[in-house]
Amino acid sequence: MCASLIPMAAAADNLTLNKSNYGPNEEIIATVTNIGVDLDLIGVYEKGAGAGIMEYWTAVTLTGESQVVEGSLYAPSWDGDYDVRLYDVDGNLVGSVPITVGNTATAGTQEPDTEEPDTQEPDAEEPVKQDPSQQGRENAKPRVVLHAVIRDFKQDFKLFEGIVDYGTQGLVADTLGSDHKPVFNIAKWYETYGDDASEAMINAFYNDVGGVNMRTNKTITLDADAGGYYVIDSSVDEMGGHSDGYFPIDNQLFGNEGNHHNFHFSTEIHATFQYQPGDTFDFSGDDDVWVFFNNKLCVDLGGVHPEQSASVSIDALVAEGKLNVKPGDYISFDIFHMERHLTASNMYMRTNINFVSFESSDYSTFLLLDAYKNDLVPERLMDENMILPVYRDEFAAVAIKLYEKLSGKKAAAAPADTFVDTKDEDVLKAYALNIISGMGDGKFEPRTMLNREQAAVMLTNVFKAVYWDGWNRDTAASYTAHKLDISGATTFSDDASISDWAKDSVYFMVKNGIINGVGDNTFAPRNITPEETAAQYANATREQSLIISVRTFENAGKIAG
């Protein structure tokens, strides 16, 4: 029996939404009720995301018994489960309402979707395999999904709708900052734009600043042509017809401000590719465009200007010594674009580079590059959706990769009959090294999702297996030659929820900067309530697993002394 999909309001005690299911980028209307505290912001968050990692947010200052927030909060660009959260000025969570984004979303009295719901676990590769447009392309380059962060700004008639300089180079430094953002040459901005330049506004181009910008995430799907080139062309629409430009957020966020398009925004894209001789990159656009390879500026089309172009040969950059890479090496690829003036917005990119195709959060793309460069990514995760939770067998594979890189040794497997529910070689290797244990009754439960305290214990056991001589499965219980140093580690407010067998490992990992809390001085070690289990509150993700593996790889030697 199919039920009709009528929009239902979603609510917490102090926060009510107009519905519970939304389409991508659909406006969310929220009603906030006076709860006797000073409010700060309302935001849309991925399930389990930390307090600072929001998809959308807007400031909230309650002026009466209630306030309706509309015209400034939108659903994310891709399907999934999210929370709309309300925070007070002290950073305390005071309200949270779950929402979903995807094919089940309805608007008004929209007709119900007649497709049967997919109850299988999401797999980023399945749509590509089933997409008719990919039939006959078995030998072509894979489909690539790029994640773009778009930030909207209001026209201020200074940096947005101000001076047209027709192009100025040198507005950014030659090397990306440690936060993987451009370092602005502020003196050059003042030289070019005079009093219209504002350092605070410039630094907001690629950072979230309340009241100054609003952000959303978009995806750009690329299929290679017969010649092996990926092309982005804003003059062509999805059906192959004419498009009048690159306008990804028309009528969204701050809106069009009376213009026929939204002309005032920035675009930020982080990706990775594997270098092969003959790789080229062509780009044209307006206004500012800065492209970095391995954190080095290689395209500088800064300033407010008509469409300008640049062509780059990766081979030439290597020959010039600008890039110190060899074929097969991974190279980070970062694009920063600004649209700051009316009349036109163009973006054209054509490249034959071999993108590393993984689905990940926008914040983690450049961090995952280090995992690829250091050969810490197990084969089984190479083409998986990194945003999804990590399973126990997958994390065992991550742990073995890390062990073998740190120790320089190949791990040997335990007997094949060690567990009744798996003969996975990485699981058996991890068990032989005492990195993992079973779950009782001879089972490992390979397809159970890993929680955060389990991840801390398993990584700590990798550290012990590499650096503690004589520590192994037979000696671990009585081992006294070394002890984990957790002195000075701040106790989490949810310390009581951390299992006794995991506490030393959790605080060891946290003290050494390998695993962080989730905000508000909490660690979220494991799911306690049915609601937390349903929301996957304390589950580790694949991308988080690789990131903490990289941190262990980079710091373990120093920690061991």
GUROMI-103994 format. One record per residue (C-alpha): x, y, z; residue in three letters; residue number from 1. Coordinates in pm, 1 decimal, always signed. Each point is the difference from the previous one (the first is absolute). Layout:
BEGIN
        c1        c2        c3   aa    i
         X         Y         Z  ALA  NUM
...
***
This chain:
BEGIN
        c1        c2        c3   aa    i
      +0.0      +0.0      +0.0  MET    1
    +135.0    +344.4     -93.6  CYS    2
     -74.2    +292.7    +227.9  ALA    3
     -31.0    +345.7    -146.5  SER    4
    +291.3    +226.7     +90.2  LEU    5
    -167.4    +295.3    +170.2  ILE    6
    +245.7    +251.6    +149.7  PRO    7
      +8.6     -32.8    +377.3  MET    8
    +133.4    +262.3    +236.4  ALA    9
    +301.4    -100.1    +207.8  ALA   10
     +50.9    +139.4    +347.1  ALA   11
    +192.1     +12.0    +325.2  ALA   12
    -122.4    +180.4    +311.1  ASP   13
    +139.8    +334.5    -115.5  ASN   14
     +49.7     -49.4    -373.1  LEU   15
    -259.9     -82.4    -265.3  THR   16
     +61.8     -51.8    -372.4  LEU   17
    -253.2     +26.4    -279.0  ASN   18
     +64.1    -362.0    -102.4  LYS   19
    +233.3    -292.6     +62.8  SER   20
    +100.1     -94.5    -357.0  ASN   21
    +159.7    +245.2    -244.8  TYR   22
    +130.1      +6.2    -353.7  GLY   23
    +360.9    +104.9     -64.8  PRO   24
     +45.0    +375.4     +60.0  ASN   25
    -363.2     +38.3    +102.8  GLU   26
     -71.7    +278.7    +247.8  GLU   27
     -50.7    -102.0    +362.5  ILE   28
    -241.8    +213.3    +202.3  ILE   29
     +58.9     -22.3    +374.1  ALA   30
    -194.3    +138.8    +295.4  THR   31
    +204.1     +62.3    +314.7  VAL   32
    -180.3     +29.6    +331.8  THR   33
    +124.9    +216.8    +287.7  ASN   34
    +182.4    -226.8    +245.8  ILE   35
    +153.3    +260.1    +228.2  GLY   36
    +358.1      -7.6    -136.2  VAL   37
    +194.0    +220.7    -240.5  ASP   38
      +4.6    -175.2    -336.2  LEU   39
    +284.3     +11.6    -249.2  ASP   40
     -65.9    -205.5    -314.3  LEU   41
    -208.4    -262.8    -167.5  ILE   42
    +175.1    -236.3    -239.5  GLY   43
     -33.4    -313.3    -212.0  VAL   44
    +246.2    -276.5     +89.4  TYR   45
     +83.5    -345.3    -127.9  GLU   46
     -93.8    -271.2    +247.1  LYS   47
    +280.7     -29.7    +253.1  GLY   48
    +186.8    +309.9    -121.2  ALA   49
    +179.6    +216.7    +254.9  GLY   50
    -145.5    +330.0    +111.5  ALA   51
    +220.7    +197.0    -240.2  GLY   52
     -68.3    -203.4    -315.4  ILE   53
    -329.5    +128.2    -134.8  MET   54
    -143.1      -1.4    -350.0  GLU   55
    -203.4    +319.8     +44.5  TYR   56
     -40.3    +238.6    +286.2  TRP   57
    -149.4    +335.3     +84.0  THR   58
      +6.6    +217.8    +309.8  ALA   59
    -304.1      +0.4    +230.3  VAL   60
     -81.6    +278.0    +245.4  THR   61
    -338.9     -59.8    +156.6  LEU   62
    -197.1    +320.9     +30.8  THR   63
    -330.1    -131.4    +134.5  GLY   64
    -177.8    -313.2    +109.7  GLU   65
     +89.0    -165.0    -330.9  SER   66
    +182.1     +67.3    -323.7  GLN   67
     -49.5    -140.3    -349.7  VAL   68
    +328.0     -58.3    -186.4  VAL   69
     -56.5      +2.8    -374.8  GLU   70
    +187.9    +103.2    -311.2  GLY   71
    +338.6     -90.4    +147.2  SER   72
      +7.1    -373.0     +77.7  LEU   73
     +10.5    -270.5    -266.9  TYR   74
     +30.1    -376.9     -28.6  ALA   75
    +341.4    -129.0    -112.0  PRO   76
     +69.1     -86.4    -362.8  SER   77
     +19.0    -376.0     +35.9  TRP   78
    -217.8    -275.5    +144.0  ASP   79
     +39.6    -115.7    +356.8  GLY   80
    -100.9     +33.8    +361.9  ASP   81
     +62.9    +331.7    +174.8  TYR   82
     -86.2    +192.0    +316.0  ASP   83
    -121.2    +357.8     +29.0  VAL   84
    +158.0    +121.6    +322.6  ARG   85
     -46.5    +306.4    +218.1  LEU   86
    +291.0    +130.6    +209.4  TYR   87
     +19.2    +267.9    +266.4  ASP   88
    +273.0    +264.6     +28.6  VAL   89
    +206.3    -228.1    +225.8  ASP   90
      +8.9    -272.2    -264.6  GLY   91
    -250.5    -223.8    +178.4  ASN   92
    -238.6    -209.2    -207.1  LEU   93
    -352.8    +103.8     +98.4  VAL   94
    -206.3    -160.6    -275.0  GLY   95
     +38.7    -259.2    -276.5  SER   96
    -240.4    -136.1    -262.0  VAL   97
     +90.6    -281.3    -245.1  PRO   98
     -74.4     +42.8    -371.6  ILE   99
     +64.0    -199.4    -315.3  THR  100
    +100.0    +127.7    -341.3  VAL  101
     -65.2    -207.5    -309.6  GLY  102
    -253.8    -163.4    -224.0  ASN  103
    -254.6     -32.9    +281.5  THR  104
      -9.2    +376.5     +46.1  ALA  105
    -322.0    +177.0     -91.3  THR  106
     -97.6    +360.1     -43.2  ALA  107
    -358.7    +114.4     +52.7  GLY  108
    -233.1    -257.4    -151.9  THR  109
    +258.8    -146.3    -233.5  GLN  110
     -97.3    -339.8    -145.7  GLU  111
    +152.4    -292.8    +188.2  PRO  112
    +302.4    -178.0    -141.6  ASP  113
    -123.7    -334.5    -129.4  THR  114
    +342.0    -166.2     +15.1  GLU  115
     +48.9    -259.6    +268.6  GLU  116
    +237.2    +118.8    +273.5  PRO  117
    +354.1    -136.9     -13.9  ASP  118
     +65.1    -178.5    +326.0  THR  119
    +351.1    -103.2     -90.6  GLN  120
    +293.6    +182.5    +149.3  GLU  121
    +108.9    +292.9    -221.0  PRO  122
    +286.3     -84.7    -232.7  ASP  123
    +151.9    +286.8    -195.8  ALA  124
     +93.2    -230.2    -287.3  GLU  125
    -343.5    -154.9     -60.4  GLU  126
    -160.6    +297.2    -180.8  PRO  127
    +296.9     +15.2    -237.9  VAL  128
     -26.4    -368.5     -83.0  LYS  129
    -372.9     +28.7     -71.9  GLN  130
      +4.1    +335.2    -181.2  ASP  131
     -96.2     -60.1    -366.2  PRO  132
    +222.9    +290.5    -106.2  SER  133
    +300.6    -208.0    +110.3  GLN  134
     -86.8    -310.5    -200.2  GLN  135
    +273.0     -85.2    -247.1  GLY  136
    +251.5    +211.5    +192.7  ARG  137
    +165.8    -284.9    +190.0  GLU  138
    +346.5    +106.7    -119.8  ASN  139
     -59.0    +372.8     +41.2  ALA  140
    +119.9    +205.4    +291.8  LYS  141
    -228.5     -25.5    +301.6  PRO  142
    -269.4    +250.6     +80.4  ARG  143
    +129.4    +263.3    +239.9  VAL  144
    -195.6    +192.0    +262.1  VAL  145
    +160.6    +325.7    +114.1  LEU  146
    -121.4    +169.4    +316.2  HIS  147
     -28.5    +378.2     -17.4  ALA  148
     -58.4    +235.7    +291.3  VAL  149
    -191.6    +310.1    -111.8  ILE  150
     -11.2    +307.7    +224.6  ARG  151
    -242.8    +280.3     -75.1  ASP  152
     +72.3    +368.8     +68.1  PHE  153
    -203.1    +318.6     -18.0  LYS  154
     +93.6    +268.8    -249.9  GLN  155
    +182.4    +270.9    +196.0  ASP  156
    +106.8    +217.8    -296.0  PHE  157
    +358.8     -40.4    +116.8  LYS  158
    +142.6    -346.5     -58.8  LEU  159
    -333.3    -111.7    -145.3  PHE  160
    -117.2    +242.3    -269.6  GLU  161
    +300.1    +224.9     +64.9  GLY  162
    +308.1     +74.4    -208.4  ILE  163
     +53.1    -198.5    -320.7  VAL  164
    +378.1     -47.0     -22.3  ASP  165
      -3.3    -225.2    -311.1  TYR  166
    +224.0    -253.4    +171.7  GLY  167
    +268.1     +24.4    +267.3  THR  168
    +257.0    -267.2     +76.1  GLN  169
    +164.0     -39.4    +338.1  GLY  170
    -313.6     +38.4    +212.8  LEU  171
     +79.4    -335.8    +164.5  VAL  172
    +326.4    -154.3    +118.9  ALA  173
    +170.6    -272.1    -203.3  ASP  174
     -68.4    -266.2    +266.2  THR  175
    -324.4    -103.1    +168.6  LEU  176
     -27.7     +59.0    +373.2  GLY  177
      +2.3    -278.1    +257.1  SER  178
    -381.7      +3.9      -9.8  ASP  179
     +11.6     -74.4    -374.3  HIS  180
    -140.0    +344.3     -81.4  LYS  181
    +167.6    +282.4    -199.0  PRO  182
    +222.8    +238.1    +194.3  VAL  183
    -100.9    +345.4    -118.5  PHE  184
    +255.8    +270.4     -80.3  ASN  185
    -193.2    +270.9    +181.0  ILE  186
    +241.2    +277.6    -104.2  ALA  187
     -67.0     -86.1    -365.8  LYS  188
    -373.8     +16.3     +60.0  TRP  189
     +30.9    +350.5    +148.2  TYR  190
    +225.2    +102.9    -287.8  GLU  191
    -259.6    -122.7    -251.4  THR  192
    -326.9     +93.7    +169.4  TYR  193
     +98.6    +278.5    +239.5  GLY  194
    -244.1     +66.5    +282.6  ASP  195
    -247.3    -246.6    -151.6  ASP  196
    +222.1    -285.1    +119.5  ALA  197
     -96.5    -147.5    +335.2  SER  198
    +228.1    -261.7    +152.2  GLU  199
    -290.1    -147.4    +195.5  ALA  200
    -208.8     -38.3    -315.6  MET  201
    +290.1    -144.5    -201.6  ILE  202
     +69.1    -259.6    +266.8  ASN  203
    -369.8     -97.0      -8.3  ALA  204
     +19.6    -103.6    -367.5  PHE  205
     +69.4    -364.5     +93.4  TYR  206
     -94.5      -7.5    +368.8  ASN  207
    -343.4      -3.8    +161.6  ASP  208
     -72.2    +335.5    +165.2  VAL  209
    -341.0     +65.6    +153.6  GLY  210
    -181.8    +299.1    -146.2  GLY  211
    +257.4     +29.4    -280.2  VAL  212
     -54.5    -315.1    -203.6  ASN  213
    -212.8    -312.5     -20.2  MET  214
    +111.7    -334.5    -133.6  ARG  215
    -131.4    -306.8    -174.0  THR  216
    +158.6    -309.5    -149.7  ASN  217
     -42.3    -102.1    -362.8  LYS  218
    +117.2    -301.3    -197.1  THR  219
    +137.6      +8.4    -354.3  ILE  220
     -23.9    -331.6    -185.0  THR  221
    +250.5     -52.7    -281.2  LEU  222
      +6.4    -266.5    -269.7  ASP  223
    +308.0     -22.0    -221.7  ALA  224
     -49.5     +43.7    -374.9  ASP  225
    +131.3    -242.9    -262.1  ALA  226
    +338.7    +171.7     +15.1  GLY  227
     +31.2     -49.6    +375.6  GLY  228
     -69.7    +363.0     +93.2  TYR  229
    -230.3    +123.7    +274.0  TYR  230
    -175.7    +324.0     -90.5  VAL  231
    -190.7    +261.0    +199.3  ILE  232
    -162.3    +251.1    -234.7  ASP  233
    -239.6    +254.6    +147.4  SER  234
    -121.7     +99.4    -347.6  SER  235
    -171.0    -338.4     -44.1  VAL  236
    -287.9    -124.5    +215.4  ASP  237
     -60.5    -358.0    +113.3  GLU  238
    -202.4     -77.6    -313.9  MET  239
    +267.1    +133.1    -236.3  GLY  240
    -179.4    +327.4     -66.6  GLY  241
    +117.9    +355.1     +58.2  HIS  242
     +64.1    +128.3    +351.4  SER  243
     +73.9    +364.0     +78.4  ASP  244
    +269.8     -73.5    +256.8  GLY  245
    +114.0    -140.2    +331.5  TYR  246
    -267.3     +80.5    +259.5  PHE  247
     -12.3    -281.5    +258.8  PRO  248
    -205.1    +181.1    +267.2  ILE  249
    -262.0    +202.3    -186.1  ASP  250
    -285.2     +96.9    +236.8  ASN  251
    +174.1    -167.9    +293.4  GLN  252
    +168.9    +117.7    +320.1  LEU  253
      +9.1    +384.1     -18.5  PHE  254
    -190.4     -22.5    -330.0  GLY  255
     +47.0    +190.4    -324.2  ASN  256
     -27.7    +344.7    +165.9  GLU  257
    -215.5    +133.5    -282.1  GLY  258
    +229.8    -133.1    -274.1  ASN  259
     -92.8    -260.4    -259.7  HIS  260
    +261.9    -235.6    +152.6  HIS  261
    +185.3     -32.2    +328.7  ASN  262
    +334.2    +155.5    -102.8  PHE  263
    +185.4     +19.8    +332.8  HIS  264
    +150.6    -324.4    +124.4  PHE  265
    +315.3    -206.1     +38.5  SER  266
     +71.6    -358.4    -105.8  THR  267
    +245.1    -230.3    +177.9  GLU  268
     +89.9    -346.7    -132.8  ILE  269
    +251.3    -250.3    +139.2  HIS  270
     +88.9    -317.2    -189.2  ALA  271
    +286.7    -241.7     -62.3  THR  272
    +143.4    -154.9    -315.9  PHE  273
    +269.3    -252.5     -87.2  GLN  274
    +264.6    +147.9    -226.5  TYR  275
     +63.5    -154.0    -340.8  GLN  276
    +220.1    +145.4    -278.1  PRO  277
    -204.4    +214.7    -235.0  GLY  278
    -236.8    +136.4    +266.8  ASP  279
    -135.0    +344.1     -90.8  THR  280
    -240.6    +248.7    +149.7  PHE  281
    -178.4    +283.1    -186.7  ASP  282
    -213.4    +254.3    +178.3  PHE  283
    -182.9    +319.9     -80.6  SER  284
    -231.7    +206.3    +213.0  GLY  285
     -82.9    +318.7    +181.8  ASP  286
     +53.0    +157.2    +241.2  ASP  287
    +287.9    -114.6    +229.4  ASP  288
    +129.0    -351.9     -68.1  VAL  289
    +289.9    -156.2    +189.9  TRP  290
    +104.9    -362.0     -57.2  VAL  291
    +252.2    -182.7    +219.3  PHE  292
    +176.2    -331.7     -61.8  PHE  293
    +164.9    -152.3    +307.2  ASN  294
     -63.9    +329.9    +178.5  ASN  295
    +193.2    +199.8    -265.0  LYS  296
    -173.0    +277.3    -199.0  LEU  297
      -6.6    -102.9    -365.9  CYS  298
    -285.7    +211.5    -141.1  VAL  299
     -37.9    +364.6    +104.5  ASP  300
    -293.3    +178.9    -164.1  LEU  301
     -68.7    +234.8    +290.6  GLY  302
    -210.7    +313.4      -2.5  GLY  303
    -333.3    +110.7    -144.8  VAL  304
     +28.9     -56.6    -371.7  HIS  305
    -171.7    -135.5    -312.3  PRO  306
     +55.4    -367.3     -79.1  GLU  307
    +371.7     -88.2      -1.0  GLN  308
    +175.7    -329.4     -71.3  SER  309
    +301.9    -203.4    +108.7  ALA  310
    +150.0    -331.7    -109.3  SER  311
    +223.2    -218.5    +213.1  VAL  312
    +214.4    -302.2     -86.2  SER  313
     +84.4    -207.6    +305.8  ILE  314
    +306.7    -130.5    -184.9  ASP  315
    +121.2    +359.7     -45.1  ALA  316
     -50.8     +77.7    +369.0  LEU  317
    +209.2    -306.2     +86.5  VAL  318
    +271.4     +99.7    -248.7  ALA  319
      +8.7    +351.8    +144.8  GLU  320
     +37.3    -138.8    +351.5  GLY  321
    -327.8    +149.8    +115.9  LYS  322
    -137.4    -346.0     +75.9  LEU  323
    +226.6    -267.4    +146.9  ASN  324
    -192.4    -307.5    -107.7  VAL  325
     +40.8    -307.8    -217.1  LYS  326
    -256.5    -199.3    -198.6  PRO  327
    -234.4    -185.5    +234.4  GLY  328
     +29.2    +255.7    +279.9  ASP  329
    -313.3    +158.8    +142.1  TYR  330
     -43.5    +376.4     -41.3  ILE  331
    -244.7    +222.1    +185.5  SER  332
    -215.3    +220.8    -220.3  PHE  333
    -166.4    +310.1    +148.5  ASP  334
    -212.3    +258.2    -184.7  ILE  335
    -110.3    +331.7    +150.3  PHE  336
    -235.4    +217.7    -202.7  HIS  337
    -180.7    +329.0     +62.5  MET  338
    -294.5    +156.9    -180.2  GLU  339
      -4.8    +368.2     +95.1  ARG  340
    -164.9    +196.6    -280.9  HIS  341
    -316.3     +11.9    -210.6  LEU  342
     -41.1     -68.4    -369.7  THR  343
    +159.5    -346.6     -27.1  ALA  344
    +123.7    -304.2    +188.8  SER  345
    +194.9    -263.7    -189.8  ASN  346
    +182.3    -319.5     +87.8  MET  347
    +168.4    -236.6    -242.8  TYR  348
    +235.7    -282.5     +94.6  MET  349
    +144.2    -272.5    -220.7  ARG  350
    +246.1    -254.0    +136.5  THR  351
    +116.1    -356.4     -55.3  ASN  352
    +136.9     -48.9    +352.2  ILE  353
     -86.1    -324.7    +177.7  ASN  354
    -209.9    +107.0    +295.9  PHE  355
      +3.6    -215.1    +310.1  VAL  356
    -368.8     -73.9     +19.6  SER  357
    -123.4     -14.0    +357.0  PHE  358
    -306.8    +134.2    +171.7  GLU  359
    +104.4    +202.9    +303.6  SER  360
     -97.7    +301.2    +205.6  SER  361
    +125.2    +328.2    -141.8  ASP  362
    +221.9     +60.6    +305.7  TYR  363
    +180.9    -335.6     -28.4  SER  364
    +102.0     -18.5    -366.5  THR  365
    +346.3    +144.3     +48.4  PHE  366
     +49.3    -205.5    +316.8  LEU  367
     -78.9    -321.7    -185.7  LEU  368
    +269.3     +89.3    -253.0  LEU  369
    +260.1     -70.9    +269.6  ASP  370
    -149.3    -345.6     +48.1  ALA  371
     +38.2     -71.9    -371.2  TYR  372
    +351.7    +142.8     -16.8  LYS  373
    +114.3    -214.3    +293.2  ASN  374
    -165.8    -317.5    -129.7  ASP  375
    -230.2     -24.1    +300.5  LEU  376
    -323.9     -65.3    -193.1  VAL  377
     -99.1    -368.9     -16.0  PRO  378
     -99.3    -126.4    -341.2  GLU  379
    -354.8     -65.8    +120.5  ARG  380
     -54.7    +372.0     +71.8  LEU  381
    +154.5    +138.2    -318.6  MET  382
    -328.7     +77.2    -175.7  ASP  383
    -239.5      +5.9    +294.0  GLU  384
    -213.3    +281.9    +133.4  ASN  385
    +218.8    +142.8    +276.0  MET  386
    -285.9    +179.2    +174.9  ILE  387
    -165.2    -326.4    +102.1  LEU  388
     +69.0    -175.1    +332.3  PRO  389
    +298.5    -233.9     +14.4  VAL  390
     -54.4    -369.2     +77.4  TYR  391
    +213.4    -205.8    +233.0  ARG  392
    +161.6    -201.4    -280.7  ASP  393
     +76.5    +319.0    -193.8  GLU  394
    +168.6    +159.0    +299.6  PHE  395
    +200.7    -318.5     +53.2  ALA  396
    +133.0     +49.3    -354.0  ALA  397
     +84.8    +363.7     +80.9  VAL  398
    +181.8    -114.9    +314.5  ALA  399
    +205.3    -259.5    -187.3  ILE  400
    +103.3    +253.8    -264.9  LYS  401
    +115.9    +229.5    +279.1  LEU  402
    +182.4    -276.2    +187.1  TYR  403
    +191.3    -111.9    -308.2  GLU  404
     +98.9    +356.9     -90.6  LYS  405
    +119.5     +82.2    +351.8  LEU  406
    +178.0    -328.8     +68.2  SER  407
    +132.5     -77.7    -345.9  GLY  408
    -119.1    -357.7     +55.1  LYS  409
    -264.3    -213.0    -166.0  LYS  410
    -268.4    -115.4    +240.8  ALA  411
     -71.5    -371.9     +32.5  ALA  412
    -356.6    -126.0     +26.8  ALA  413
    -156.0    -204.2    +279.7  ALA  414
    -153.4    -338.7     -90.6  PRO  415
    -295.3     +16.7    -238.7  ALA  416
    -235.5    -153.6    +257.4  ASP  417
     +68.2    +270.2    +263.5  THR  418
    -347.8    +143.0     -47.8  PHE  419
    -318.9    -174.5    -103.3  VAL  420
    -132.0    +296.8    -201.0  ASP  421
    +299.2    +113.2    -207.6  THR  422
    +316.0    -122.3    -167.2  LYS  423
    +101.1    +353.1    -102.5  ASP  424
    +381.1      +6.3     -25.0  GLU  425
     +37.7    +351.5    +142.8  ASP  426
    -220.9     -90.2    +296.1  VAL  427
    +209.3    -311.5     +65.7  LEU  428
    +322.6    +202.3     -24.4  LYS  429
    -134.5    +262.6    +240.7  ALA  430
    -105.7    -273.0    +243.5  TYR  431
    +342.5    -166.7     -12.3  ALA  432
    +160.7    +333.6     +91.9  LEU  433
    -250.5     +59.1    +284.5  ASN  434
    -127.0    +311.5    -177.8  ILE  435
    -357.6    -126.4      +9.2  ILE  436
    -204.5    -238.6    +210.6  SER  437
    -317.5    -193.7     -62.4  GLY  438
    -350.6     +88.3    +111.1  MET  439
     -73.6    -326.2    +182.3  GLY  440
    -127.3    -343.7    -101.9  ASP  441
    +288.3     -33.4    -245.2  GLY  442
    -129.0    +290.1    -208.7  LYS  443
    +175.1    +310.5    -130.8  PHE  444
    -312.1    +166.2    -149.6  GLU  445
    +183.2    +138.2    -303.9  PRO  446
    -301.8    +192.8    -129.9  ARG  447
     -70.9    +178.0    +327.8  THR  448
     +71.0    +371.5     -14.2  MET  449
    +299.2    +112.2    +204.0  LEU  450
     -46.5    +254.7    +275.2  ASN  451
    +244.8    +269.1    +106.6  ARG  452
    +134.7    -167.9    +313.8  GLU  453
     +66.3    -321.1    -193.6  GLN  454
    +194.8    +200.1    -258.4  ALA  455
    +210.5    +153.9    +277.8  ALA  456
     +80.2    -341.2    +148.8  VAL  457
     +89.9    -157.8    -333.5  MET  458
    +234.0    +284.3     -98.3  LEU  459
    +161.0      -6.0    +343.7  THR  460
     +56.2    -373.7     -43.8  ASN  461
    +173.2     +67.2    -333.0  VAL  462
    +231.4    +239.4    +183.4  PHE  463
     +71.8    -263.1    +265.8  LYS  464
     +58.0    -275.9    -255.6  ALA  465
    +260.2    +213.9    -179.0  VAL  466
    +182.1    +172.4    +286.4  TYR  467
     -40.8    -214.3    +312.2  TRP  468
    +248.1    -287.5     -16.1  ASP  469
    -147.8    -318.7    +136.0  GLY  470
    -359.8    +122.5      -5.0  TRP  471
    -224.7    -250.4    -173.0  ASN  472
    -319.6    -197.3     +45.8  ARG  473
    +158.6    -233.5    +251.9  ASP  474
    +172.1    +267.2    +210.6  THR  475
    -240.1    +296.4     -20.1  ALA  476
    -185.5     -71.4    +325.9  ALA  477
    +318.9      -9.5    +209.6  SER  478
    +216.2    +241.3    -200.7  TYR  479
    +177.4    +263.0    +215.1  THR  480
    +299.1    +115.1    -203.1  ALA  481
    -190.4    +299.0    -135.0  HIS  482
    -308.1    +196.3    +100.6  LYS  483
    -218.6    +241.2    -193.1  LEU  484
     +67.1    +359.8    +102.1  ASP  485
    -334.0    +178.0     +40.7  ILE  486
    +116.5    +256.3    +254.5  SER  487
    -147.0    +344.0     -53.4  GLY  488
    -282.0    -119.4    -226.8  ALA  489
    -322.9    +188.6     +69.9  THR  490
    -283.3    -221.2    +121.1  THR  491
    -301.6      +1.8    -232.8  PHE  492
    -341.1     +85.9    +139.0  SER  493
    -125.9    -335.6    -129.3  ASP  494
    +288.1    -190.2    +160.0  ASP  495
    -244.3    -228.4    +176.8  ALA  496
    -118.7    -123.9    -339.6  SER  497
    +350.0    -108.0    -105.4  ILE  498
     +43.9    -371.7     +68.0  SER  499
    +261.1     -77.7    +267.8  ASP  500
    +203.2    -213.3    -242.9  TRP  501
     +16.1    +292.3    -245.9  ALA  502
     +73.8    +299.4    +226.5  LYS  503
    +379.1     -10.5      -7.1  ASP  504
      +0.8     -36.8    -378.6  SER  505
    -251.8    +281.7     -49.7  VAL  506
    +196.0    +246.9    +210.2  TYR  507
    +332.5    -114.9    -150.1  PHE  508
    -129.8     +68.8    -350.4  MET  509
    -154.5    +332.8    +101.4  VAL  510
    +306.5    +120.6    +190.6  LYS  511
    +217.9     -62.3    -306.2  ASN  512
    -236.8    +177.9    -240.9  GLY  513
     -95.8    -309.2    -196.6  ILE  514
    -369.8     -14.7     +89.1  ILE  515
    -201.3    +305.0    +104.9  ASN  516
    -320.5     +46.5    +191.9  GLY  517
    -324.4     +90.6    -174.5  VAL  518
     -52.4    +336.4    +170.5  GLY  519
    -133.4    +126.2    +331.6  ASP  520
    +273.6    -201.8    +178.8  ASN  521
    -159.1    -328.4    -105.6  THR  522
    +159.2    -302.6    -167.1  PHE  523
    -306.8    -203.5    -109.1  ALA  524
    +168.3    -337.6     +66.1  PRO  525
    -294.5    -226.7     -79.9  ARG  526
    -371.0      +9.4     -63.4  ASN  527
    -189.4     -23.4    +328.5  ILE  528
    -364.3     +70.5     -82.8  THR  529
    -214.1    -136.6    -284.7  PRO  530
     -13.6    +354.7    -136.8  GLU  531
    +380.1     +21.8     -11.5  GLU  532
     +18.1    -337.9    -170.9  THR  533
    -253.7    +106.6    -261.3  ALA  534
    +188.7    +324.3     -60.4  ALA  535
    +339.1    -180.0      -8.4  GLN  536
    +111.4    +259.9    +252.2  TYR  537
    +321.4    -173.2    +108.9  ALA  538
     +85.7    -191.4    -317.1  ASN  539
    +334.3     +65.1    -167.6  ALA  540
      -0.6     +60.9    -376.5  THR  541
    +237.2    -129.5    -265.2  ARG  542
    +155.0    +341.3     -56.8  GLU  543
     +48.8     +52.2    +373.5  GLN  544
    +169.4    -340.3     +21.6  SER  545
    +251.0     +91.9    -269.7  LEU  546
     +62.4    +344.5    +144.7  ILE  547
     +82.8    -133.6    +346.2  ILE  548
    +214.6    -269.2    -160.4  SER  549
    +198.8    +275.3    -175.2  VAL  550
     +38.2    +190.6    +326.5  ARG  551
    +128.4    -313.4    +171.4  THR  552
    +242.8     -64.4    -285.4  PHE  553
    +133.2    +354.5     +17.3  GLU  554
     +32.1     +17.9    +379.4  ASN  555
     +57.3    -352.7    +130.4  ALA  556
    +380.2     +14.6     -15.8  GLY  557
      +8.3    +326.4    +191.9  LYS  558
    -245.8    -132.0    +259.1  ILE  559
    +205.3    -314.4     +47.8  ALA  560
    +310.8    +212.4     +54.3  GLY  561
***
